[in-house]
Amino acid sequence: MGIVRNTFTVGIFTLLSRIAGFLRECLMAFCLGASPYSDALLIAIRIPNTFRRIFAEGAFNASFLPRFSKIFYDKGKKQANDVLSDVFSGLLLILIPFSMIIMTIFPSFLRLLVSGFDLLSEKFRLTVALGRICFPYLILISLTSLFGGVLNTINKFALASAIHSLLSVFIIVGLLIGYFCDMSNSAVVHMVAWSVLLSGVAQSYLLFISIEKKEFRLNFRLHCLTDTVKDVMKNMIPGIIGAGVWQLNLLIDITISSYLPTGSITCINLADRLTQFPLGTLGIALSTALLPLLIKHITKKEYDLAMFALEKGLLFAFFLTFFATSILMALSEQAVAVAFQRGMFEVEQVRITVQAVKGFAIGLPAYVLTKVFSTIYFATGDTRSPVIFGIASIILNVLFLLLLVPIFKYFGLALCTSLSAISNAAMLMYFSRRKIPIKFTKEFWLRVTAQIVAAFVTYFSTSKLADQYWNPDWGAQGIKWFAFLAMLMLAGLLFLMITVVCLFICGHPRWQLWKKDV
């Protein structure tokens, strides 16, 4: 199965997950608005999800999957199953005590994370209560990531990608029950918190059944500290920072947001959700599909094939990422109004969210580059180098926050995350040449340049179109949907046309993007 097909498979289901997440955020904005209840609920959900993205999706997969893949293909399924059982046992023996400790000291932990909250306020007490309900989700979703990684190793990408939609589905059901039963906001957020935990049970159980059908048998072992497990755990430690830089930066953003007016955390989260569409669909999907392929080629020292896969994957991602960046910058007000302006979410919240969307959108290409180039380090077994880059980018993020937030407020908060991601991507790209011989072809640079030119033309043209024809007073009227979709389609056609024209003028041999061999 090729890189584009794997990326497409993961991308489609990841896109469905993002759409479900988008609908979830729309419904949450409608039911709760930007309020103390929504702020408390989002922080409670964000904490276990952040640990999951740092440990389970990042450092753990980067350390475990290359070793598991090598044992599976070199020594067979039986030994691979033994390693899987040992790692499964080790994961439980670490995560269960860790979760119990965090839940016990959760108020103190929360004081550090949201130090801007009034510790005697109802919002702080509510966040503690919801956080203790949601935190065990970390255990369940980490097991889900482990089982999904096993399926990816044997080229089964669909279920592992599709399963993540269940979190949004369970939350949507919880919100709808609360809304139609006319519950208080406090009761609604408690119901949603329990929905998060139940979704973790469903996800881990379904993937557990799936790997058992592939004849993997999990056995819990107290004596699981084998050499392979030690190696996995050892390599996880530096990878935690390298793979979780963006998540750590978002936590820093939450800390700063806690000093801003109530509802700011909700607005920042909604802006992040809009940018997650291209990032989640392309960056995560591409890195998931690219990692096994790069491991295979780099292990065999087939560097030409590794570069071919890298170029093809980047071009596939950039084509949509540059377009997404230009659209999110040009039509941010329209996108936020169409997505969230209804019910309890009003004009002032739209204005704040628009500023954050523009800040996050600037860093979209860098987020994708970070995901893709991290796979080179993981494929070569190097989880140490990203630590240095991660620490540097976190320090830069803090400096940017101190300089820009007092001046640009919400836009500056999101922009700092983007600038930090750009710095991290630049370091990963520059030093990756020490891992494999990296030399991009002339055709690659022509395509990237054409896409950048097309993105700038699309941004300026669409901005002028929106300024002339968009009416902010449309509010919740249905005409705003038609106007937004019309501008989006025109922008897409313009981006495609400019890219093709640029490639044709430069004499690119494959300027016809609709050809199969692109």
N, C-alpha and C positions, 0 to 999 in steps of 0.2 A: 504494500500500500504506500503510495507516494506521499511526499510532504504536503502537497497542496490538498490531496484528498483527505489526509488525516487532519490537516488544519481546518478544512471545510467541515468535516464531521464534528470535530470538537467545537468549531466556531458556531455552527448552526445551533447546537444544543446549549452552548454558552450564551448565544444571543437570546434563545428562548428563556434562559434563566434570567438574563438582564431585563427582558421585557416583563417577566413576572415580577422582578424586583422593582421595576419602574411602576407597574400597576400598584404594587404594594405601597410605594412611597406616595403615589397620587391619592390612594385611598386614605393613607395615614394623614396626609396634609388636609384632606377634606374633613375627616372626622375630628382631628385634634388640632389642626392648624400649627402655627409656630408658637408653642405654649410650654409651660413648665412640664406638663405631662409628656409631650413629645420629646423634649430635651432629655428627660429622665429615661424614657424608654429607649431612645437611640443610643445613649451611653451604655445602658445595660446590655443591649444587643451587640454594640460595637466592641466591647472589651473581650468576650470570648472569641469573637470573629477575628479580632486583631491577633490574638495569640495563635489562633488556628492558621492564619495566613503567614505568620512568621515561622511557626514551628512545623505545622503539618504540610502546607503547600510549598513552603520555601525550603528551609534548611533540612527538614526531615526527608522530603522527596529527593532533594539534591544529593543527600548522603546515602540514602537507602537504595533508590532505584538503580543506579549504576552497578552496585554490588549484587543486588538481587538479579538483575538482568544477566550479568556475567555468569553467576552460578547457575541460573536457569538454562542458559544456552550451552555452557561448557560442561556442567556436571549432571544436568537433568532435573526433572520435576521433584524427585524425592528429596534431594538435598536442598533444593529451593524451598520446598515446603517446610523442612526443618528450620531453615533460616527465618522464614515467615513466622512460624510459631514462636521462635525465640524473640523476634522483634516485637511481635504482637504482645507477648507477655511483658517484655521490658517496657513497652509503651504504657501499658495499664499500670504497672508498678510505679511508674514515674508520675503519670497524669492524675491518678486518683488521689495520692497524698498531696500533690501540688494544688489540685482543685480544692481539697478540704482546707488547706492552709489559707489559700486566697479567700475562700468564703468566710473563714473565721475572722480574718483581719480586714475584711472588705471595707468597712468604714475608714480605716486608716489608709488603705490603698487608694480609696476614692478621694480622700483629702489631698493626696498628691496629684491625682489626675485632673480633678476639677477644683483646684484651689481657689478659684474665683467664686464658688458657690458659698452661700451663707450656710454654715454647718448646722445651724438651728432651724433652717427652713424646711418646709414640707417637701420641697423639691429634692433636697439632699437625702432626706429620710426615704422618699419614694425611690430614688435611684439606688440606694442600698438594698431595699427590699426586692426590687426588680432584678438587680444585678445578681443577687444570691440565687434567684430562680433560674436565671439564664446561664450562669457560669458553667454548670456541668455539661452544657452543650459542647464545650471544648473537648471533652473526652470522646463523646459520640462522633463529632465531626472529624476528629483526628483519626479515629478508626475508619471512618468513611474515606478519608484521604489515603490511608494505607491500603484499603481494599481496592480503591480506584486505581492506585498506582500499579498494583498487581495486574489488574485488567489491562491497563495501558501497555504494560510490558509485553503482553501476549497479543498486542494489536487489537484490543477491544476497547474502543474509545467512547462509544455512544452512551451506554448506561451510566458510566462514571461521570460524564459531562451533564447528562440530563437530570441526574438525581438531585443536583443542587437547587433545582427549581422548587423542590418540596418545601424549603424554608419559607419562600415567599407565599406559596399556596397555603400553608398552615397559618401564616400571619394574616393573610387576606381573609381566611375563614374566621379567624378570631375577631378581626375588626368588624366583619359583616354581622356576626352574632351580636357583638356589643352594640352596633348601630341599630339593628332592627329590634333588639330587645330593650332599647332606650336606656342602656346602662350609663352610670356616671363615668366620667373620664378616668377616674382612679380604677374602677372595676374593669374598664376596657383595656387599660395598659397591663393590668395583672393577667387578664386573659391572654393577651398577646405574648406576654413573657412565658406563660405555660405552653403556648403554641410553639414557641421557639424550641423548647426542650423536647416536645413530642416530635417535632420534625427531625431532630437529631436521632431519635430512636428509630424512626421510619427509614431514614437514609442509611444508617449503619446496618440495619437489619436486611434491607433489600440487597445491598452490595455483598453482605456476608453470604446470603443465599446464592448470589451469582458466582462468587469464587468457589463455593462448595460444588456448584454444578460443573465447574472447570476442574474438579478433582483436587482442589487444595483443601486440606484438612487442618483446621486450627486446633492446637492443643496448648492449654495454659500450663506454663512451667515456672515454678518458683526459681529453679536453678537455670536461668536463661542467659546469664552473662557470659556468652561465648566470645571468642575472638572477633567474630563478625559483628556481633552486637556492640562490643566495645569500640570497634572501628567506626561503626555507624554513629554511635553516641559522641565519640571524640570529634568526628568531622562535623557533627551538627552544631557544636558550640560556636565556632567561628562563622558558620553559615547563617546563624540566627540573625546576625547584624547585616551581613551581606544581602540576604534574601528579603529582609524585612524593613529595609530603609524607608520605603514609601509609607508603610504602615506606622512606623515609629514617628515619621514626620506628621502623619495625620493625628496621632495621639498628642503630639506637641501642639498641633492646631486646635485640638479640643481644649487643651489646657488654656491656651490664649483665649479661645472663644468663651470660656467660662467667665471671663472678666467682662465680656460684652453683654448687652441687654438680653433678657430672656427671649428665647426663640432663635438666637444666632446659631446655636449648634444645629438646630433643625434646618435652617437655611443653608448652612455650609454642607450638611449631609445631602440635601436635595441637589445642590450644585454638583457634588461629587457623584451622585447617582447618574446625572446626565452625561458626565464625562466617562462613566464606567461602560457605557454602551460600546464605543470603539475600543477602549482599553481592554475591557473584559473579553470582548468577542475576538479581537485580533492578537493582543499581546499575550494573554494567558493561553489562548488556543494555540497560537503559533509556537510558544515555548514548550507547551505540553507535547505537541507533535514533533518538534524539532529535536528535543533532547535525546530520545532513543536513536534517532538517525545519526546525530553527531557522535554519540558514543560509539556506534558501530563503525563509522568511517575513521574517526580519530584513533580508535584502538587498532585498526588495520593500517594506520598511517596513509589513508586514502584522502589526502588533503584537498586534491582537486574536486573530489566528489563532495567533501564537506563544504568547500567554498560555493559549489554549485547550489547545494541545498540552502546555504545561508543567504546567498543572493536571491534565490527564488522566493524564499520565505519573506525576506525584507521587502522585496518589491510588492509582493502580495499584500503585506501589511501596510506599507506606506501609501499605496494607492487610495485606500479608504481612510487612513489616518489623517493624511494631509487634507483631504476633503472634509472630514469631520471637524478638524481644527478650524478651518475657514468658516464652516457653517456655525459652529458654536460661538465663534467670535462675532460673526455678522448678524446672526439671528438669535442671540442669547435671550433678549427680551421676549421675542415671539415664542421661543421654545419653552421658556419658563411659564409664560402666561397660558399657553396651550396645555402644558402638562399639569400645572398645579393651581392656577388661579380659580378657585371655586370653594364653596363651603367656608371653612374657617380660615382659609389661606387668602390673604387680601393683598392690596396694591403695595403696601410698604414691604411686606415679606417678598414680593416679586422683585422689588428694586434691590434688596439686599442679596437675594439669590443670584440675580443677573451679574452683579459685581463678582461674586465668587466663581460663577461659571466661566467668565472671561479669564480669570486668573488660572484656573485649572486647565483650561483649553490650551493655553500656551505651551504647557508641558506634555501634551499628549504624545507627540512623536518621541520625546525622550523616554516616556514610560514604556513605550513599545520597544525602543532600543535597549533599555535596561533589561527587560524580560528576555529579549533574544540573545544579547551578548553575555548575559549571565550563564546561559546554557553552555557556552564555550568553556567557561571555567569549571562548571559542574561536570561536563563531559570529560574533561581532563583530570578530574578528581581534585581540583583546586578549590577548596572552600575558604581558604585563608585570605587570598588577595581581596575578595569583595569586602572583607572586614575593614581593611584600611580605607577603601573607597567609601564604605558605609559610614564610618566614623567621621570622615572628612565632610561628607555631604550633610550629615546631621548637624555638625558644628556650623557649617555654612547656613543651614536652615535657621538655626537659632539666631545667627548674626543678621540674616535677612529679616527675620521677624522683628528684631529690635529696631532695625532701621526703617522698614517699610510699613508695618502695621500702624504706627502712630500717624503716618501720612496718608496712606491709602485705605485704611480700615479693612473692610471685608475683601476687597480686591487684593490688597496687599497680603492678607492672610493666605489666600489661595495661591497667589503669585509666588510666595516664598517656597511653597511645596513644589511648584513647577521649576523654579530656579535650582532648587536642591536636586530634583530629578535630572535636570539637564547636566548639572555638574557630575552626578554619579554616572550617567550614561557616557559622558565624555571620557571619564577615567577608565571605565570598563572597555570602551572601544579602543582607546589608545594602547593600553597594556595587553589587550587580547592578542596582539601581534607576537607576544612572547610565547603564546600557547600553541598557535598554529600559524602557518604562513598565510597571512591575509593580504590579498591583492584583488581588489574589485576590478571588474572588467570595464572597458570604456562604455559598453552598452548599458551597464548598470548605472553609471554616473549620468549618462544621457537621460535615462528614464527618470531617475530621481530629480534631476534638474527640471525636466519637463513638468513633473508633478508639483514641484515647489512653485514654479511660475504659474501654473494653473490654479494653485491654491490662493496665491496673492490676487490674481485677476478675479477669481470667484469671490474672495472676501470683499474687495472694494466694490465690485459690481452689485453684489447682493446687499451690502450695507446701504448703498444709494437707493436701491429698489425698496428696501424696507423703510427707509426714512421717508420716502415719497408716498407709499401706499398703505403703511400700517397705521392703524388708529388705536392708541393705548386705551381709549375709552370703550373698546369692544368688550372688555372684561370677560364675562362668562358666555357671551353670545356665540352662537354656532359659526358665524361667518369667520371668526378668527382661525378655526380649523382649516377651512377652505383656503384662506389667504396664506397661512403658513405652509400648507402642503404644496400650493402652487409655487411659492417662492423656493421651496426645497427642491422641487422637481426641475425648475429652471436652473437653479444653481448646479444641480447634478449634471444636467446636459451641458452647461457651460464648462464645468470642470473637465468632463470627458472630451469635449471638443478642443479645448485649449491644449490638453495633454497630447492628443493625436496630432494637432497642427504643429506643435513644437517638435515632436519626434519626426514628423514628415520633413519639416524645414531643415532639421539637423541631418537628414539622410539616414535615420535609423532603419536598419534592415527589416525590423519587425514593428513598424509603427502602428499597424492595425491591431488594436488591443483586443478585438473580438476573436482573433485567431487563436486556435487551440494551443499553439506552441509558445505562447507568451510566458 
